[in-house]
Amino acid sequence: MEEYRAVRNAIVEAVLENFQEEDKEVVEKAAEKIADRVMDAVSENYRSITEIHQIVAAIREGHRVQIAYFDPDEDEDVMVVKACW
């Protein structure tokens, strides 16, 4: 979740850096809305670096891991659990 917040904060900072407007409050609200919309768009398929490391560690330890993901070439459903790794 820490990485998620870092990405969201980076989006907000990028917006704030690129808009020089007298009403800073308006720009900050717009930056927050943009960040929320971007993070909502990616959140369903978002895997943080920490989550990826945890998945890899579990597999290396011999645990069977199933991860839901979407492949538009193969699936009609949005998220489908695939075979274990």
LINJO-V950088 format. One record per backbone hydrogen bond with DSSP energy under -1.0 kcal/mol. NH is the residue of the N-H (numbers start at 1). CO is the residue of the C=O. Records with the same first field share a line. If there is no record, write none. Layout:
BEGIN
NH = CO + CO
END
This chain:
BEGIN
5 = 1
6 = 2
7 = 3
8 = 4
9 = 5
10 = 6
11 = 7
12 = 8
13 = 9
14 = 10
15 = 11
16 = 12
17 = 13
18 = 14
24 = 22
27 = 23
28 = 24
29 = 25
30 = 26
31 = 27
32 = 28
33 = 29
34 = 30
35 = 31
36 = 32
37 = 33
38 = 34
39 = 35
40 = 36
41 = 37
42 = 38
43 = 39
52 = 48
53 = 49
54 = 50
55 = 51
56 = 52
57 = 53
58 = 54
59 = 55
60 = 56
61 = 57
62 = 59
63 = 58
69 = 80
74 = 71
75 = 71
80 = 69
82 = 67
85 = 65
END
